[in-house]
Amino acid sequence: GEAAMNMQSMMSDKGMEGAILYATPFLMFASAVTAGYFYLQQGIVAATKFNELKKQFQVSEQNLLSFLQKNDDARFYDNKMKTIRFYTDVVLPTFEANAVAMKRKNYDALDISL
């Protein structure tokens, strides 16, 4: 997407050195987005399975905690969904800063005199 296009722009600006300079932020950004995609896929499965278990055992909000303590599968799916919410609310937004930083195209590190 946009991050990959930005890397191409850096290569045309400063050659391979420009792309290498931003390789780490680019790879961190790409890995975060990829992990987010797979988490969301897992979340769809977890939510579906969790809701099926709640329906099967006629679980209400009042007895949910007790149900989670007794049912390993339900606890697994519930924890999966909590992990995904944490990732999307707390971890994933930090990578937006990587995308912003890459757009700045600061090549000062390439101009250091040795």
N, C-alpha and C positions, 0 to 999 in steps of 0.2 A: 503494500500500500504506500502510503505517504512517506513512511520512514525509509522504505527501499528506494523510492524516488529521490529522497534527500541524499542518500548514500551515492546514487549515481551523479547527482549534482556536485557533490564533494569531489568525486573522481574527476569530473570535468574541470572543476576549479583548481584542484591541487594535485591531481594524479592519484596514484595508488597511496601515496603518503597521507593525503587528506582522508581517504577512506579508512586507512589503518588507524589514524588518530581517533576516529569515532567508532571503531569496530566494537569495543567493549560496551559502550552505551547502546549501540544498535542491537547487539546480541542479547543484552539484558532485557531490552524492550521487547524484542521478538520472543524471547523465552517466556516472559511474563504473559504476553498475549496468548501464546500457544498453551501455556499451563491453564490460563483462564478459560480457554475454549474447552479443554478436556475436563476441567472442573464443572463447567456448565453442563456438559454431556452427562457426567456422573450425577449431577444434581437432578437432572430430569428423571433418571432411573431411580435415584434415591427417593425423590418426592413421590413418584408413582408407587413404588413398593411400600413406602411408609404409609401412604394413604390407604393402600389395599389392606395392610395389616390392621390399621385403625378400624377400618370398616368390618373386616373379618371378626375382630374381637370386640366390636362395638365400644370403642374407646371414646370417651368424651374428654373435654378439657379438664374436668374435675378429677378424672382418674388417669390422666396421661402420665404423670410422674411415676405413679405406681406401676403402670404398664411398662414404662421404659426400664425400670429397675428389674423387671421380671423377664422381659423379652429381649434377648441378645440381638436379634435381627433388627427390631425396631430401634434399639439403642444405637446400633451401627448406622442405620440410615439417618437417624436424627443427628448424630454426631457428624456425619458426612455433610449434611445440609448446614450445620453450624460452621463447620470448617470452610465451606464454600462462601458463606455470607461474610465470614471474617476476611477471607482472601479478597473478595470483591470490594468490601467496604474499607479495608485498611491497607492491604498489601498492594493490590493492583493500582490504586490511584498514585502511589509513589512513583510509578514508572512513567506517569504523565510528565514528570519533571525531566526524565531522560529525553522524551520526545521534544519538549520545549528547548532543552539544551542543544540538541542536535540541529535544530532549526537556526540556531545562532551562528553556526559555522565559524567559530572562533579558531583560527589557525595559528595563534600566537606560539604554541608549543613547537611548531615547525620552523619558527624564525629564531629560535634560541641560538645564540653564538656560543660555540664551544672553543 
